[in-house]
Amino acid sequence: MQPYIWLMSKRSPREKLFEWRVIRIKSAPATLIGYYQAADGEQAIKQAIAECEITDPLTQARLAAQQVREIS
């Protein structure tokens, strides 16, 4: 009979999520693209590009993310 061994899987710490306001900074005033939940601004911008189907590289380069609030 083999002894019972309890193995706990190592979990990574929970990633904090924030709400991000993604804007296009072409001219004043900036144009609001939308609000996205992500761990950082880069991920929020990637979500905006995918959701809004922004294919122009120049437009993609003009996107900026502003942190609004912490979600979790």
mmCIF file as gemmi writes it, N, C-alpha and C atoms, coordinates in Angstrom:
data_model
loop_
_atom_site.group_PDB
_atom_site.id
_atom_site.type_symbol
_atom_site.label_atom_id
_atom_site.label_alt_id
_atom_site.label_comp_id
_atom_site.label_asym_id
_atom_site.label_entity_id
_atom_site.label_seq_id
_atom_site.pdbx_PDB_ins_code
_atom_site.Cartn_x
_atom_site.Cartn_y
_atom_site.Cartn_z
_atom_site.occupancy
_atom_site.B_iso_or_equiv
_atom_site.pdbx_formal_charge
_atom_site.auth_seq_id
_atom_site.auth_asym_id
_atom_site.pdbx_PDB_model_num
ATOM 1 N N . MET Axp A 1 ? 0.843 -1.176 0 1 0 ? 1 A 1
ATOM 2 C CA . MET Axp A 1 ? 0 0 0 1 0 ? 1 A 1
ATOM 3 C C . MET Axp A 1 ? 0.896 1.249 0 1 0 ? 1 A 1
ATOM 4 N N . GLN Axp A 2 ? 0.649 2.156 -0.938 1 0 ? 2 A 1
ATOM 5 C CA . GLN Axp A 2 ? 1.452 3.366 -1.043 1 0 ? 2 A 1
ATOM 6 C C . GLN Axp A 2 ? 0.879 4.463 -0.15 1 0 ? 2 A 1
ATOM 7 N N . PRO Axp A 3 ? 1.737 5.27 0.451 1 0 ? 3 A 1
ATOM 8 C CA . PRO Axp A 3 ? 1.232 6.353 1.293 1 0 ? 3 A 1
ATOM 9 C C . PRO Axp A 3 ? 0.555 7.422 0.428 1 0 ? 3 A 1
ATOM 10 N N . TYR Axp A 4 ? -0.432 8.037 1.006 1 0 ? 4 A 1
ATOM 11 C CA . TYR Axp A 4 ? -1.171 9.099 0.316 1 0 ? 4 A 1
ATOM 12 C C . TYR Axp A 4 ? -0.362 10.384 0.41 1 0 ? 4 A 1
ATOM 13 N N . ILE Axp A 5 ? -0.056 10.975 -0.698 1 0 ? 5 A 1
ATOM 14 C CA . ILE Axp A 5 ? 0.713 12.219 -0.739 1 0 ? 5 A 1
ATOM 15 C C . ILE Axp A 5 ? -0.18 13.317 -1.312 1 0 ? 5 A 1
ATOM 16 N N . TRP Axp A 6 ? -0.312 14.356 -0.56 1 0 ? 6 A 1
ATOM 17 C CA . TRP Axp A 6 ? -1.121 15.496 -1.008 1 0 ? 6 A 1
ATOM 18 C C . TRP Axp A 6 ? -0.207 16.492 -1.709 1 0 ? 6 A 1
ATOM 19 N N . LEU Axp A 7 ? -0.447 16.701 -2.967 1 0 ? 7 A 1
ATOM 20 C CA . LEU Axp A 7 ? 0.347 17.65 -3.734 1 0 ? 7 A 1
ATOM 21 C C . LEU Axp A 7 ? -0.51 18.862 -4.046 1 0 ? 7 A 1
ATOM 22 N N . MET Axp A 8 ? 0 19.999 -3.682 1 0 ? 8 A 1
ATOM 23 C CA . MET Axp A 8 ? -0.709 21.238 -3.994 1 0 ? 8 A 1
ATOM 24 C C . MET Axp A 8 ? -0.051 21.868 -5.209 1 0 ? 8 A 1
ATOM 25 N N . SER Axp A 9 ? -0.851 22.22 -6.16 1 0 ? 9 A 1
ATOM 26 C CA . SER Axp A 9 ? -0.294 22.879 -7.334 1 0 ? 9 A 1
ATOM 27 C C . SER Axp A 9 ? 0.085 24.312 -6.972 1 0 ? 9 A 1
ATOM 28 N N . LYS Axp A 10 ? 1.176 24.739 -7.531 1 0 ? 10 A 1
ATOM 29 C CA . LYS Axp A 10 ? 1.61 26.108 -7.283 1 0 ? 10 A 1
ATOM 30 C C . LYS Axp A 10 ? 0.795 27.047 -8.159 1 0 ? 10 A 1
ATOM 31 N N . ARG Axp A 11 ? 0.125 27.977 -7.525 1 0 ? 11 A 1
ATOM 32 C CA . ARG Axp A 11 ? -0.677 28.944 -8.257 1 0 ? 11 A 1
ATOM 33 C C . ARG Axp A 11 ? 0.081 30.247 -8.372 1 0 ? 11 A 1
ATOM 34 N N . SER Axp A 12 ? -0.061 30.864 -9.501 1 0 ? 12 A 1
ATOM 35 C CA . SER Axp A 12 ? 0.526 32.194 -9.627 1 0 ? 12 A 1
ATOM 36 C C . SER Axp A 12 ? -0.393 33.179 -8.905 1 0 ? 12 A 1
ATOM 37 N N . PRO Axp A 13 ? 0.149 34.221 -8.357 1 0 ? 13 A 1
ATOM 38 C CA . PRO Axp A 13 ? -0.697 35.193 -7.668 1 0 ? 13 A 1
ATOM 39 C C . PRO Axp A 13 ? -1.691 35.804 -8.645 1 0 ? 13 A 1
ATOM 40 N N . ARG Axp A 14 ? -2.844 36.169 -8.123 1 0 ? 14 A 1
ATOM 41 C CA . ARG Axp A 14 ? -3.875 36.746 -8.985 1 0 ? 14 A 1
ATOM 42 C C . ARG Axp A 14 ? -3.37 38.034 -9.604 1 0 ? 14 A 1
ATOM 43 N N . GLU Axp A 15 ? -3.621 38.149 -10.857 1 0 ? 15 A 1
ATOM 44 C CA . GLU Axp A 15 ? -3.218 39.348 -11.585 1 0 ? 15 A 1
ATOM 45 C C . GLU Axp A 15 ? -4.26 40.429 -11.345 1 0 ? 15 A 1
ATOM 46 N N . LYS Axp A 16 ? -3.808 41.616 -10.987 1 0 ? 16 A 1
ATOM 47 C CA . LYS Axp A 16 ? -4.748 42.709 -10.762 1 0 ? 16 A 1
ATOM 48 C C . LYS Axp A 16 ? -5.276 43.203 -12.099 1 0 ? 16 A 1
ATOM 49 N N . LEU Axp A 17 ? -6.561 43.478 -12.127 1 0 ? 17 A 1
ATOM 50 C CA . LEU Axp A 17 ? -7.183 44.02 -13.328 1 0 ? 17 A 1
ATOM 51 C C . LEU Axp A 17 ? -7.549 45.481 -13.091 1 0 ? 17 A 1
ATOM 52 N N . PHE Axp A 18 ? -7.39 46.254 -14.128 1 0 ? 18 A 1
ATOM 53 C CA . PHE Axp A 18 ? -7.731 47.666 -14.089 1 0 ? 18 A 1
ATOM 54 C C . PHE Axp A 18 ? -8.662 47.976 -15.252 1 0 ? 18 A 1
ATOM 55 N N . GLU Axp A 19 ? -9.419 49.03 -15.097 1 0 ? 19 A 1
ATOM 56 C CA . GLU Axp A 19 ? -10.218 49.536 -16.211 1 0 ? 19 A 1
ATOM 57 C C . GLU Axp A 19 ? -9.388 50.624 -16.881 1 0 ? 19 A 1
ATOM 58 N N . TRP Axp A 20 ? -9.29 50.542 -18.208 1 0 ? 20 A 1
ATOM 59 C CA . TRP Axp A 20 ? -8.478 51.467 -18.985 1 0 ? 20 A 1
ATOM 60 C C . TRP Axp A 20 ? -9.352 52.204 -19.988 1 0 ? 20 A 1
ATOM 61 N N . ARG Axp A 21 ? -9.108 53.496 -20.138 1 0 ? 21 A 1
ATOM 62 C CA . ARG Axp A 21 ? -9.77 54.31 -21.156 1 0 ? 21 A 1
ATOM 63 C C . ARG Axp A 21 ? -8.785 54.404 -22.321 1 0 ? 21 A 1
ATOM 64 N N . VAL Axp A 22 ? -9.179 53.888 -23.47 1 0 ? 22 A 1
ATOM 65 C CA . VAL Axp A 22 ? -8.308 53.927 -24.641 1 0 ? 22 A 1
ATOM 66 C C . VAL Axp A 22 ? -8.777 55.064 -25.543 1 0 ? 22 A 1
ATOM 67 N N . ILE Axp A 23 ? -7.827 55.934 -25.904 1 0 ? 23 A 1
ATOM 68 C CA . ILE Axp A 23 ? -8.135 57.099 -26.73 1 0 ? 23 A 1
ATOM 69 C C . ILE Axp A 23 ? -7.198 57.148 -27.93 1 0 ? 23 A 1
ATOM 70 N N . ARG Axp A 24 ? -7.64 57.867 -28.973 1 0 ? 24 A 1
ATOM 71 C CA . ARG Axp A 24 ? -6.783 58.122 -30.133 1 0 ? 24 A 1
ATOM 72 C C . ARG Axp A 24 ? -6.339 59.572 -30.049 1 0 ? 24 A 1
ATOM 73 N N . ILE Axp A 25 ? -5.042 59.759 -30.014 1 0 ? 25 A 1
ATOM 74 C CA . ILE Axp A 25 ? -4.5 61.118 -29.864 1 0 ? 25 A 1
ATOM 75 C C . ILE Axp A 25 ? -4.011 61.624 -31.224 1 0 ? 25 A 1
ATOM 76 N N . LYS Axp A 26 ? -4.956 62.042 -32.036 1 0 ? 26 A 1
ATOM 77 C CA . LYS Axp A 26 ? -4.623 62.591 -33.353 1 0 ? 26 A 1
ATOM 78 C C . LYS Axp A 26 ? -4.585 64.111 -33.282 1 0 ? 26 A 1
ATOM 79 N N . SER Axp A 27 ? -5.551 64.666 -32.612 1 0 ? 27 A 1
ATOM 80 C CA . SER Axp A 27 ? -5.624 66.118 -32.464 1 0 ? 27 A 1
ATOM 81 C C . SER Axp A 27 ? -6.386 66.412 -31.175 1 0 ? 27 A 1
ATOM 82 N N . ALA Axp A 28 ? -6.5 67.663 -30.843 1 0 ? 28 A 1
ATOM 83 C CA . ALA Axp A 28 ? -7.239 68.026 -29.635 1 0 ? 28 A 1
ATOM 84 C C . ALA Axp A 28 ? -8.686 68.29 -30.012 1 0 ? 28 A 1
ATOM 85 N N . PRO Axp A 29 ? -9.651 67.816 -29.345 1 0 ? 29 A 1
ATOM 86 C CA . PRO Axp A 29 ? -9.574 66.871 -28.236 1 0 ? 29 A 1
ATOM 87 C C . PRO Axp A 29 ? -9.372 65.434 -28.74 1 0 ? 29 A 1
ATOM 88 N N . ALA Axp A 30 ? -8.87 64.584 -27.874 1 0 ? 30 A 1
ATOM 89 C CA . ALA Axp A 30 ? -8.64 63.182 -28.219 1 0 ? 30 A 1
ATOM 90 C C . ALA Axp A 30 ? -9.978 62.464 -28.397 1 0 ? 30 A 1
ATOM 91 N N . THR Axp A 31 ? -9.981 61.433 -29.229 1 0 ? 31 A 1
ATOM 92 C CA . THR Axp A 31 ? -11.194 60.67 -29.507 1 0 ? 31 A 1
ATOM 93 C C . THR Axp A 31 ? -11.231 59.422 -28.636 1 0 ? 31 A 1
ATOM 94 N N . LEU Axp A 32 ? -12.341 59.222 -27.929 1 0 ? 32 A 1
ATOM 95 C CA . LEU Axp A 32 ? -12.5 58.048 -27.08 1 0 ? 32 A 1
ATOM 96 C C . LEU Axp A 32 ? -12.78 56.824 -27.946 1 0 ? 32 A 1
ATOM 97 N N . ILE Axp A 33 ? -11.994 55.764 -27.748 1 0 ? 33 A 1
ATOM 98 C CA . ILE Axp A 33 ? -12.207 54.497 -28.446 1 0 ? 33 A 1
ATOM 99 C C . ILE Axp A 33 ? -13.1 53.597 -27.608 1 0 ? 33 A 1
ATOM 100 N N . GLY Axp A 34 ? -12.83 53.514 -26.299 1 0 ? 34 A 1
ATOM 101 C CA . GLY Axp A 34 ? -13.659 52.707 -25.412 1 0 ? 34 A 1
ATOM 102 C C . GLY Axp A 34 ? -12.961 52.4 -24.103 1 0 ? 34 A 1
ATOM 103 N N . TYR Axp A 35 ? -13.665 51.644 -23.252 1 0 ? 35 A 1
ATOM 104 C CA . TYR Axp A 35 ? -13.137 51.227 -21.957 1 0 ? 35 A 1
ATOM 105 C C . TYR Axp A 35 ? -12.877 49.731 -22.003 1 0 ? 35 A 1
ATOM 106 N N . TYR Axp A 36 ? -11.723 49.301 -21.481 1 0 ? 36 A 1
ATOM 107 C CA . TYR Axp A 36 ? -11.316 47.898 -21.531 1 0 ? 36 A 1
ATOM 108 C C . TYR Axp A 36 ? -10.737 47.481 -20.192 1 0 ? 36 A 1
ATOM 109 N N . GLN Axp A 37 ? -10.941 46.209 -19.84 1 0 ? 37 A 1
ATOM 110 C CA . GLN Axp A 37 ? -10.387 45.66 -18.609 1 0 ? 37 A 1
ATOM 111 C C . GLN Axp A 37 ? -9.157 44.84 -18.949 1 0 ? 37 A 1
ATOM 112 N N . ALA Axp A 38 ? -8.028 45.21 -18.346 1 0 ? 38 A 1
ATOM 113 C CA . ALA Axp A 38 ? -6.765 44.522 -18.618 1 0 ? 38 A 1
ATOM 114 C C . ALA Axp A 38 ? -5.809 44.769 -17.459 1 0 ? 38 A 1
ATOM 115 N N . ALA Axp A 39 ? -4.733 43.989 -17.446 1 0 ? 39 A 1
ATOM 116 C CA . ALA Axp A 39 ? -3.731 44.138 -16.394 1 0 ? 39 A 1
ATOM 117 C C . ALA Axp A 39 ? -2.849 45.367 -16.618 1 0 ? 39 A 1
ATOM 118 N N . ASP Axp A 40 ? -2.621 45.714 -17.882 1 0 ? 40 A 1
ATOM 119 C CA . ASP Axp A 40 ? -1.811 46.898 -18.171 1 0 ? 40 A 1
ATOM 120 C C . ASP Axp A 40 ? -2.334 47.596 -19.424 1 0 ? 40 A 1
ATOM 121 N N . GLY Axp A 41 ? -1.79 48.768 -19.665 1 0 ? 41 A 1
ATOM 122 C CA . GLY Axp A 41 ? -2.255 49.587 -20.786 1 0 ? 41 A 1
ATOM 123 C C . GLY Axp A 41 ? -2.005 48.968 -22.139 1 0 ? 41 A 1
ATOM 124 N N . GLU Axp A 42 ? -0.899 48.257 -22.28 1 0 ? 42 A 1
ATOM 125 C CA . GLU Axp A 42 ? -0.57 47.625 -23.561 1 0 ? 42 A 1
ATOM 126 C C . GLU Axp A 42 ? -1.61 46.57 -23.942 1 0 ? 42 A 1
ATOM 127 N N . GLN Axp A 43 ? -2.049 45.786 -22.962 1 0 ? 43 A 1
ATOM 128 C CA . GLN Axp A 43 ? -3.08 44.78 -23.233 1 0 ? 43 A 1
ATOM 129 C C . GLN Axp A 43 ? -4.407 45.44 -23.585 1 0 ? 43 A 1
ATOM 130 N N . ALA Axp A 44 ? -4.723 46.547 -22.928 1 0 ? 44 A 1
ATOM 131 C CA . ALA Axp A 44 ? -5.958 47.275 -23.224 1 0 ? 44 A 1
ATOM 132 C C . ALA Axp A 44 ? -5.945 47.807 -24.651 1 0 ? 44 A 1
ATOM 133 N N . ILE Axp A 45 ? -4.805 48.32 -25.094 1 0 ? 45 A 1
ATOM 134 C CA . ILE Axp A 45 ? -4.687 48.823 -26.462 1 0 ? 45 A 1
ATOM 135 C C . ILE Axp A 45 ? -4.833 47.679 -27.464 1 0 ? 45 A 1
ATOM 136 N N . LYS Axp A 46 ? -4.237 46.535 -27.168 1 0 ? 46 A 1
ATOM 137 C CA . LYS Axp A 46 ? -4.371 45.369 -28.052 1 0 ? 46 A 1
ATOM 138 C C . LYS Axp A 46 ? -5.822 44.924 -28.157 1 0 ? 46 A 1
ATOM 139 N N . GLN Axp A 47 ? -6.568 44.967 -27.039 1 0 ? 47 A 1
ATOM 140 C CA . GLN Axp A 47 ? -7.986 44.622 -27.067 1 0 ? 47 A 1
ATOM 141 C C . GLN Axp A 47 ? -8.76 45.6 -27.935 1 0 ? 47 A 1
ATOM 142 N N . ALA Axp A 48 ? -8.448 46.881 -27.813 1 0 ? 48 A 1
ATOM 143 C CA . ALA Axp A 48 ? -9.133 47.905 -28.61 1 0 ? 48 A 1
ATOM 144 C C . ALA Axp A 48 ? -8.857 47.711 -30.096 1 0 ? 48 A 1
ATOM 145 N N . ILE Axp A 49 ? -7.611 47.403 -30.444 1 0 ? 49 A 1
ATOM 146 C CA . ILE Axp A 49 ? -7.246 47.18 -31.847 1 0 ? 49 A 1
ATOM 147 C C . ILE Axp A 49 ? -8.014 45.993 -32.415 1 0 ? 49 A 1
ATOM 148 N N . ALA Axp A 50 ? -8.105 44.913 -31.639 1 0 ? 50 A 1
ATOM 149 C CA . ALA Axp A 50 ? -8.803 43.715 -32.108 1 0 ? 50 A 1
ATOM 150 C C . ALA Axp A 50 ? -10.31 43.94 -32.202 1 0 ? 50 A 1
ATOM 151 N N . GLU Axp A 51 ? -10.886 44.567 -31.173 1 0 ? 51 A 1
ATOM 152 C CA . GLU Axp A 51 ? -12.339 44.752 -31.142 1 0 ? 51 A 1
ATOM 153 C C . GLU Axp A 51 ? -12.821 45.742 -32.202 1 0 ? 51 A 1
ATOM 154 N N . CYS Axp A 52 ? -12.079 46.821 -32.372 1 0 ? 52 A 1
ATOM 155 C CA . CYS Axp A 52 ? -12.486 47.861 -33.33 1 0 ? 52 A 1
ATOM 156 C C . CYS Axp A 52 ? -11.918 47.623 -34.724 1 0 ? 52 A 1
ATOM 157 N N . GLU Axp A 53 ? -11.15 46.544 -34.881 1 0 ? 53 A 1
ATOM 158 C CA . GLU Axp A 53 ? -10.545 46.176 -36.165 1 0 ? 53 A 1
ATOM 159 C C . GLU Axp A 53 ? -9.766 47.337 -36.77 1 0 ? 53 A 1
ATOM 160 N N . ILE Axp A 54 ? -8.856 47.889 -35.989 1 0 ? 54 A 1
ATOM 161 C CA . ILE Axp A 54 ? -8.005 49.001 -36.435 1 0 ? 54 A 1
ATOM 162 C C . ILE Axp A 54 ? -6.799 48.385 -37.143 1 0 ? 54 A 1
ATOM 163 N N . THR Axp A 55 ? -6.743 48.529 -38.452 1 0 ? 55 A 1
ATOM 164 C CA . THR Axp A 55 ? -5.686 47.886 -39.232 1 0 ? 55 A 1
ATOM 165 C C . THR Axp A 55 ? -4.568 48.842 -39.639 1 0 ? 55 A 1
ATOM 166 N N . ASP Axp A 56 ? -4.822 50.127 -39.631 1 0 ? 56 A 1
ATOM 167 C CA . ASP Axp A 56 ? -3.825 51.112 -40.036 1 0 ? 56 A 1
ATOM 168 C C . ASP Axp A 56 ? -2.739 51.248 -38.966 1 0 ? 56 A 1
ATOM 169 N N . PRO Axp A 57 ? -1.481 50.97 -39.293 1 0 ? 57 A 1
ATOM 170 C CA . PRO Axp A 57 ? -0.4 51.058 -38.294 1 0 ? 57 A 1
ATOM 171 C C . PRO Axp A 57 ? -0.229 52.463 -37.705 1 0 ? 57 A 1
ATOM 172 N N . LEU Axp A 58 ? -0.48 53.492 -38.493 1 0 ? 58 A 1
ATOM 173 C CA . LEU Axp A 58 ? -0.358 54.859 -37.994 1 0 ? 58 A 1
ATOM 174 C C . LEU Axp A 58 ? -1.424 55.134 -36.937 1 0 ? 58 A 1
ATOM 175 N N . THR Axp A 59 ? -2.637 54.686 -37.173 1 0 ? 59 A 1
ATOM 176 C CA . THR Axp A 59 ? -3.71 54.852 -36.195 1 0 ? 59 A 1
ATOM 177 C C . THR Axp A 59 ? -3.424 54.043 -34.937 1 0 ? 59 A 1
ATOM 178 N N . GLN Axp A 60 ? -2.899 52.827 -35.1 1 0 ? 60 A 1
ATOM 179 C CA . GLN Axp A 60 ? -2.541 51.997 -33.949 1 0 ? 60 A 1
ATOM 180 C C . GLN Axp A 60 ? -1.485 52.688 -33.085 1 0 ? 60 A 1
ATOM 181 N N . ALA Axp A 61 ? -0.544 53.354 -33.721 1 0 ? 61 A 1
ATOM 182 C CA . ALA Axp A 61 ? 0.522 54.031 -32.987 1 0 ? 61 A 1
ATOM 183 C C . ALA Axp A 61 ? 0.013 55.243 -32.217 1 0 ? 61 A 1
ATOM 184 N N . ARG Axp A 62 ? -1.125 55.773 -32.621 1 0 ? 62 A 1
ATOM 185 C CA . ARG Axp A 62 ? -1.683 56.955 -31.963 1 0 ? 62 A 1
ATOM 186 C C . ARG Axp A 62 ? -2.646 56.625 -30.829 1 0 ? 62 A 1
ATOM 187 N N . LEU Axp A 63 ? -2.737 55.35 -30.455 1 0 ? 63 A 1
ATOM 188 C CA . LEU Axp A 63 ? -3.608 54.965 -29.355 1 0 ? 63 A 1
ATOM 189 C C . LEU Axp A 63 ? -2.861 55.081 -28.035 1 0 ? 63 A 1
ATOM 190 N N . ALA Axp A 64 ? -3.59 55.533 -27.013 1 0 ? 64 A 1
ATOM 191 C CA . ALA Axp A 64 ? -3.026 55.645 -25.668 1 0 ? 64 A 1
ATOM 192 C C . ALA Axp A 64 ? -4.05 55.126 -24.676 1 0 ? 64 A 1
ATOM 193 N N . ALA Axp A 65 ? -3.559 54.605 -23.552 1 0 ? 65 A 1
ATOM 194 C CA . ALA Axp A 65 ? -4.435 54.073 -22.515 1 0 ? 65 A 1
ATOM 195 C C . ALA Axp A 65 ? -4.231 54.844 -21.22 1 0 ? 65 A 1
ATOM 196 N N . GLN Axp A 66 ? -5.331 55.211 -20.589 1 0 ? 66 A 1
ATOM 197 C CA . GLN Axp A 66 ? -5.298 55.89 -19.298 1 0 ? 66 A 1
ATOM 198 C C . GLN Axp A 66 ? -5.988 55.004 -18.265 1 0 ? 66 A 1
ATOM 199 N N . GLN Axp A 67 ? -5.326 54.762 -17.154 1 0 ? 67 A 1
ATOM 200 C CA . GLN Axp A 67 ? -5.892 53.917 -16.11 1 0 ? 67 A 1
ATOM 201 C C . GLN Axp A 67 ? -7.025 54.663 -15.422 1 0 ? 67 A 1
ATOM 202 N N . VAL Axp A 68 ? -8.186 54.004 -15.308 1 0 ? 68 A 1
ATOM 203 C CA . VAL Axp A 68 ? -9.349 54.648 -14.706 1 0 ? 68 A 1
ATOM 204 C C . VAL Axp A 68 ? -9.496 54.2 -13.254 1 0 ? 68 A 1
ATOM 205 N N . ARG Axp A 69 ? -9.545 52.875 -13.019 1 0 ? 69 A 1
ATOM 206 C CA . ARG Axp A 69 ? -9.709 52.38 -11.652 1 0 ? 69 A 1
ATOM 207 C C . ARG Axp A 69 ? -9.284 50.931 -11.571 1 0 ? 69 A 1
ATOM 208 N N . GLU Axp A 70 ? -9.045 50.462 -10.344 1 0 ? 70 A 1
ATOM 209 C CA . GLU Axp A 70 ? -8.692 49.073 -10.123 1 0 ? 70 A 1
ATOM 210 C C . GLU Axp A 70 ? -9.977 48.253 -9.974 1 0 ? 70 A 1
ATOM 211 N N . ILE Axp A 71 ? -10.031 47.106 -10.652 1 0 ? 71 A 1
ATOM 212 C CA . ILE Axp A 71 ? -11.229 46.272 -10.6 1 0 ? 71 A 1
ATOM 213 C C . ILE Axp A 71 ? -11.063 45.173 -9.559 1 0 ? 71 A 1
ATOM 214 N N . SER Axp A 72 ? -9.935 44.483 -9.558 1 0 ? 72 A 1
ATOM 215 C CA . SER Axp A 72 ? -9.718 43.409 -8.58 1 0 ? 72 A 1
ATOM 216 C C . SER Axp A 72 ? -8.289 43.376 -8.127 1 0 ? 72 A 1
